[in-house]
């Protein structure tokens, strides 16, 4: 069923066309992403869809009385109520009906005591109770509690006053209220802002089971890959439709562009040949008819437009002034406590980072990830040891190092006074600041523009150890991909904090999970981390249940269903053991080959190559140790 349809919609501001001939369709249970560069018109399109703003021309049809829920990008709750009271207001009709049913039940009970029987009242109660149950009257409290906990509000916070919460918490509550209302069409503009990875995972699961249609604008590509099956790209004031996930869209877009360029170039060659033929033969009596025929063909030809590539994009590369030593930083048993607090924010943190590693630092919100990065930069404790020739380049999450009153040009030039103005302007041009843009004050810039200024300064430092705190915040999808490409070519070492799981997967080869009482290290990308966490959870579950031992000790006879369930769990463990054994065998073979390679005189006499192979073999040994430990637990 089609819920909404836009045909040839045009929208302009002050004579400037923002959207031109937009065609857009939403069906029941669709999962749609709207993507495009910052300023392309995504939020404008959302406001047209919700009816918040009008349009200049075109046709807009939607189902009559359709319930639409809209979460704007900078939306939060304004209320004097507690969290629970505000969220419970979604179910005011159910609560009122619950009270009335209680009153009817009381009256029925009273009549029963008096010995009377009111059949009409009994029938009314039966009908209304059935509808109350169908509308979720007996589960609304558990639904409410589940959404609040899923969005990161523990039960002890339910009585907090909303006006005392942070902006991010209010935005999460606004999202939660929409989810509980369950509109037929849910429109979400950047719903993943202010969410940590655990909450994002919960939201993905919730939306995948949502009964209505969903439209999402988001810069979180991992999130989009998990949710959407249709992508509309807003580019060059038009909408282009693709089927599949965000990753599918990228592949299809590249293939379409390559195809269109080839078709355009082929036609241009045909046109040139036909024009040359006409020019050579139109004046000759013997060939003039053929030339006139070719001219008519040219006039009737449906000429292709030159394919529109991506709009102007930032372009940069991170280089290093000098190479660091092999050990970039060593941290042993480090703890941190805020001044005035008695309890450490985190404790017993130990790790080593080697040259060339790309490490994602993850953990729950508030665990102290940014604090740890800043402590590394300060490096004023014996618990931390920075290696030789290490030069740190730091990217702050909120660009607090930028001076608000500076112009863009002055902000960068002040830090690099030995550069000429032209050199600074050239660098800023690579970050899309051209002409008078460089004379804008920092405090007038958008979040994305400030991010590009900070990245320009970071690039000019030529540091060999980049410490990045949420580097993809405020960047549009195209800018994120350019940053990823630059970091993948970077010859130094990277330690970064990010909630962008797509970015983590693309960049990292190790994950450090910061916890209250230490650090857990995972030798892989984000997908590997999730896989390991699931295995650990399963192992913990199996260990806690310990069904086999319990059955043997208590001599409990199992039902057929229980036996099948136990056998299924046993087979699952056996499959995990088989996979682990195959992984272990592969790693052991790699290790043997590597150790043989290290005995090669060409390698043995090359210090750099030998060091590189040694580090690789150490990583394999670490991974083997972890896999063997896991194998032992499963065997037990």
N, C-alpha and C positions, 0 to 999 in steps of 0.2 A: 504494500500500500504506500502510495506517495504521500508524505506528510507535508512537503514544501517544495515549491519549484520556482526558480527565477529564470526569466528569459530576457536576454539582451538588456540587462540592467546597466544604466549609466549613472555615475555619481561624480559630481565635481564640487570643488570648493574655490570660491573667488575666481571662477572662470578656468581653473586648472583641473583637468580631468584626472580623477583618482582611479576610478574603475570604469572600464569601457566594454560594453556588450558582454556582460557576465552571464553565463549560463551555469546554473547550480541546482542540484536535486538532492532531496533527502527522503529516503524510504524508511519504513519501520525497521528497527534494529540495525540500521546502518551504523558503521563505525568510521567516521570521516575525520581526516586531518586537513587543516588548512595551513599551508607553509608558504614561506616567501621571505624576502629580505625585510629588515626593519624599515618601516615607512612604505611598504608595498601596498598597503590597504587592507590588511587582514582584519584588524580591529574594526575598520569601517564596514567591512562586509558583515561581521558579526552583529554590529549595531543595526544594520539593515534587516538581517534575519530576525532579530528580536523585535523589530518595529520601533526601536529607540530613535532612529533617524529615518528620514525619507530618502527618495532617490529622484533623479531628474527624468528618466524615461525608462521604458521597459515594462514587463509584466511580472507580477508577484502573486502566486497562488499558494494558499496554505489551508490545511484542514480547519474547519470552523471550530472555535472554542478549544483549540489545541493548547495543552498545558506546556509551557516552555520554562525551563529553569536556566538562568544565565548567571555565570560567575565571571564578573569583569576582572580585568588584570589587577586593578588596585582596589579591590572590593574587600571590605571588612565589616564586622558587626558593630553597631552603635546601640548599646543597651545598658540599662541600670540593673538588669536581672543577673542571677547567677548563670553559670554555664548550663546546668541541668534545667533550670526554669526556662531559659531561652530556647533550648533545643526541644524541650517538651512541648513548647507552644505549637510545634508542627502538628501535634496530635490533639489539639484542643477539641476538635469535633468528636474524636474517639473518647476522650476523657469525659466530655459532657454526656455522651451516650452511655458510658460506663456508670456514671452517677445515676442516670435515669433508670438503667437496668437494675441497679442496686435498690432503688426506691420501689420499683415494681416487684422485685423479689421479696422485699420486706412486706409489701402489701399482701402478696400471695400467702406468705407465711402467717400473717396476722389473720387473714380470712380462714386459713386452714385451722388455726387455733380456735376461731369462733365457730367452726363447723360449717362454714359457708364455702361455696365453690363458684368462682367467676371464670367461666369457660372463655369468654372474650378476652379477659386479662391474661389468661394462661397462653392463649394463642398468640396474642401480641408479644408476650415475653419470648415465646419460642422463635417467632419469625425474626424479631429484632436481635436476639442473641445469636442466631445463625449468621445474620448479616454482619454483626459485630465481629464474629470470629473470622469471617471471610475477609473483612477489611483489615485484619491484623490486630484486633483489639487485645488479644491475649499474648501478643509477642512484641508490642511496640516498645515496651521498656527494655527488653533484651536487644531489640534492633538499635535503639538509641544508645545503649551502653556499648554495644559492639562497634558502632561508628565512632563514638568518642575515643574509645581505647585504640581503635585502628588508626585514628588521626593523631595519636600521641598524647591523649589526656588521660592519665591514670585516675582511678576512682576518687582518690583523695583530693583531686582538683575540681571535682564536679560542683562544689559549692563556692568556687572562686567567682568574684564579680567580674563581669565581662569588661567593664570600663577600666579595670586595673591590669588587663592583659596587654602583651606586646602586639604590635601590628601584625606580625607573622601568625601569632596565635588566633587573632581575630579573623584573619583570612582563612585559616584552617577551619574555624567554626562556621564561617559563611559557606564553605564547601560542604561541611558535614550537614548543615541544615538543608542544602539543596539535595544531597544524596538521600536524606530521609523523606523529603517531599516526593521523590520518585516521579518527576515530570515525564511526559511522553517523549520530549526532546530535551536533552541536557546539553547546554552549550558552555564550554569551559575555556576561558582565555588564560593561558599559563597556569594551570591548576597545580603544577609541581613546585612552584615557588614556595619556599619555607618548609619543604618536606625533606626529612632525612631518608636514607635508603630504605630503612625498615618500613616507614610509612608509605613510601612510594610503592613498595612491593605489595603492601596491603591494598592500596588504592587500585593498582593494576588488577588484582584478583577481584575486587568489588565491581569494577567497571566491566570486566569480562563477563560477569554474571548479571549485569544490569539488563532489565527487561525492555527498556526504551531505546531510542536512537541517541547517538552521541556525536557531537561535533567538538573537536579539540584544536586549539591553537597552542602549540608548545615548541620550545627549543630543545626539549628532552627527547633525543632521537631513540634512545633505548625504550622509553615509555611509549613512544609512537609505534615502534616495532611490535610491542607487546599487545597493543590495543587495536590499531586501525587496520581496515581492509580497503579503504579508498583514500586517495590523497588528491587534494586540489592544490595546485601551485598557483599563487598569485604573482605574476611577473609581467612586466611591460603593460600594466593596467588591465591584463586579461587573466582568465582562469583556465588552467589546463588540467584535465582530469586523468588520473592514473589509477589502476587497480592493483592492490597489494599493499604490503607494508611500506614503511618509509625507505628501507633498504631496497626493496623492489622498485620503488619510485626512482631512486637515484640511478639504478642500472638502466631502467627503461628510458629515463630522460636522456642519458648519455647515448644510448643506442638510437633514439629518435633523432637527436641532434646530428649524429654522425650520418644517418640515412638522409636527413633533409639537406645537409651540406653537399653530399654526393649528388643528389637529385638536382639541386640548384646549379652546381658546377657543370653537370652534364648538359642541362638545358642552356646554360650560358654559352657553352661551347657550340651547341647546335645553332643558337641564335647568331653567334659570330660567323659561323660557316655560311649560314643562309644570307646574312647581310653582305658578306664578302662576295658571294655568288651574284646577288642582285647588283652590287656596285660594278662588277666586272662585265656583266652581260646585259644590263638593261638598255644600253645604247646600241647594241649590235642587232641588226635585223634578224639574223638567223637564230638568235637565242633570246630575243626580247620577251616572247610569250612565256618561256620557261621562267625567266626572271620575274615577270609580272605574277606568275603563279606562286613563286616562292614568297614574293612580297605579301600576297594575300594570306598565305599560310602564317607569315609572321604577325600580321594584323589580327588574325583570329586566335593566335596562340594564347592559351591561359598561362600567363607568365608567373613564375614562382617568385615570392619575395625572398630576399636574402634571409636565411635562418637567424633568428635573434639568439645570440649566445647569452651567457651570464652578464649582468650589469657590472659596472666597475667594482673590482674587489681589491682588498688590501693584498700586499705582496711583500713578504719579508723572510729573512733567513737568520737564525741564531748562529753566531760564530763565536769561537773562543780565542782570547788573546794568547793563552798558553795552556798547556796540558797539565792537569793535576796529577798528584801521585795516585797510586792504585787504591789506597785506603782513603776515601774522601772524608768520612766521619765515623768515629766509634763512640757509642753511648753505652755506659754500664751502670745499671741499677739507679737510674735517674727518677726522682720523684719531684712533684711540684705542688706547693700549697700556696693559695692566695693569702696575701697579708691580712691578718686578722682572723683567718680560718684555722681551725684545729685539724680538720680532716683533709688529707691530700686530695687534690683534684684527680691525680693519677699517681701511681707509684710503681717501682721495680721495672722500669722500662729499660730494655737493653736491645741494641741492634748495631749492625755494622753496614755501611753503604760503600760499595766499591765503585770505581770509575766506570762510567758508561751505563750504570743501572738506571732504570726508570721505575720509580716506586710510587704507588698510590697509598696515601695515609687515610684510612677510613675509620669510622667509629660513630657511635650515637651522637646526636646533637648535644653539645654541652660537655662532652667528655674531655675536651682540652686539646683538640687537634691544632687549632690556630695558636694556642699558647705554646705547644711543643715547637712549632715552626719558629716562633719568635724567640724562644729560648735557644734554639740552635743558632740563630743569627746573632744573638747577644754573646753566646759562648763564653760565659763568665763563671763556669763551674768546672771542677776537676772531673766531674762525671762525663764530660763531653770532650772529645779530642778531635780537632779538625786536622786533616792531613796536609801534607806539603803542597804548596802552590795552589791551594784551593781558593778560588774567588767566587763569592756568593752573590748571586743576583736574585732579588726578592720582589715578587709581585704580590701586593697586598689585596685582600679581598674587596675592600671598599675604597681602594685608591686613596687612603687617608694621607699618603705622602704627597699628593698633588696640592699645590698652593692655589686656593680658590681665586685669588685676585690676579694671578698671572694670566697672560695670554698663552695660547697653545705654544706659540713660537718661543716665548720667554721661558716657559716651564721646561722645555727640553734644552734650550740653549744654556740656561743657568747651570745645568748639570754637566754640560759638555762645552765649556767656553772656548776650547781650542779649535772647535769646528767653525767653519765659516757659516754665514747665514744661509748661503746657497746649499751647503751640505745638509744643514738642519732642515731646510725647506724640502729638499729632495727626499730625505727620510720620511718626513711627515706626509709628503705626497704618496709614498708607498703605503701609508696608513690612511689614505683617502682624505687628507687635509690639504686642499689646494687653494691657491689664490688668497682671498681674504679670510678663508676658514682658519688660517693660522693665527689670525688676530682676535679670534673669539676668546672671551674669558673662560677659564676652567669652570667657574660656577654656573655658566650658562649651558654647558654641554650635557647631553644625555648620558645615561649609564654606559651605553655602548661606545660613545665617543671618548669618554674618560678612560675606558678600558683600552682603547686603541692608543691613547697618549701614553698610558703606563707601559704598554707593550713596546712602543717605540723607544722609550727610555731603557727598558730592559734589553732590547736588542743592541743598543749602542754600548752597553756596559761590556759586552763580550765576556761575560762571566762563564766559568766552566762548571758551576754547580747552581742550577736554577731551583729555587724554592718558590713554589706557586700556590697561592691560597685561592681556590675557586676561580681559576683563570677563565673559565667559559661563561661565568655569570655576565649577563648584559650583552653577550655576543649573539648575533643572529646565526642561523645555521651555516650560511656560507663562510662567515668569519671563523666559526668553530673549526670547520674543515680545513681552512687555510692554516690556522694555528696548529692543528694536529699535524699537518704536512711539515710545517717548520720544525716542530719538536721531534718528529721522527727522523729528520735529517740532522738534528743537533748532535755534535760529536761528544758532548759532555755528559753530566749526570743530572738527573731530575728527581726531585721529591715534591709531590704535590698533594693537596687536599682537593677533593671534588665530589659532588653528588651526581655528576654526569657519568652514568654508568657506561654509555656508549664511548665517551672520551676515555674512561679508564680502560676499557677493553682495547681501544685502539693504541694507547700509548704504553701501558705498563707491562713489565715482565715480572713484577713482584708486588704483593700487597701486604702492607703493615696494618693490622687491625689493632687500634689503641683501645685498651680496656681499663677499667678502674685499677686493676692490680697487675698490669703488665702489658706486654705486646705479643701478639701472635703473628707469625710470618707465614705467608702463603706464596709458593713459588709458581705463580701463574697470573692470568688476567682475572677480570671480575667474574666471568663465567666459571672459571676453575674454582674461585673462591666460593661461589654459591654452591657448586657441586660438593665441595669439601664440607661446607656447613651442613648440607643436607645429609651427607654420610655421617657426620658427627652426631647430628640429631637422631638419626636412625639407630646408630650404635648406642646412644644414651637410652633411647626408648627400649631397645632390646635388652640392655643391661638392667634397666629398672624393672622391666616386666619379668625377665628371667623365667619365662613360663615353663620351660622344660624342667628346670630344677624344682620349681614349685610343684609340678605335676608328679615328679618322681618322689619327692619328699612326702607329699600328702596322699599319694596313691589315688588321685582323683581320676575317675573314668571320664574321658572326653566324649562329648556328643559328636556326631558325624560332622556337623558344621564347624565345630571347634577344631577337630582334627584337620579338616581341609584348610582352615585358616592358618594353623600352625605349620602345616606342610608348605603352604604358600610362602610364609615368612622364611622358612628354612631354605626354600629354593632361591629366594631373593638374596639371602646371605651367600649361598653357594655361587650364584652368578657374580656377586661382588668380589668374592674370593678369586674366581676364574679371571675376571678382568684385572684385578690387582696383580695376579701372577704374570699375566701377559705384559702389563706395564713394567713390572720389575725386570722381566726377562729382556725387554727392549732397552731399558736403561742400562742394564748390566752389559749388554752387547755394545752400546754406545761408549760406556766407560772403558771397556777393553780396547776398542778401536782408538780412543783418545790417548790412552796410556801408551799404546804402540806408536802412535804418531809422535808422542813426546820424546821417544827414543831416537827419532830420525835426526841425524846430525844437523840438517838444515834448520830444524826447529830448535834443537837443543842449544845451538849456538846463537839463536836469535832471541834475545831476552824478552822483547815485547811479545812475540808469538808464544813463547813458552809460558809467560805470565798469563796471557789470555787463555791458553788451554788449561793451565792450572786452575784458574778461577772457574772455568766451565766444568772441569771435573769435580771441583769442590761442590758446586751447585748440584750436580747429578748425585753425588754422594749424600748430600743433605736430603734431596728428594727421595732417594732410595731408602734412607733411614726412616723417613716419615711413612712411606708406603709399607715398609716391613712392620712398623709399629701397628699400622692399621690392619695389616694382614694377620698379625698375631692376635689382636683383639677379636677379629671376626672368627678366627679358628677356635678361640676359646668359647 
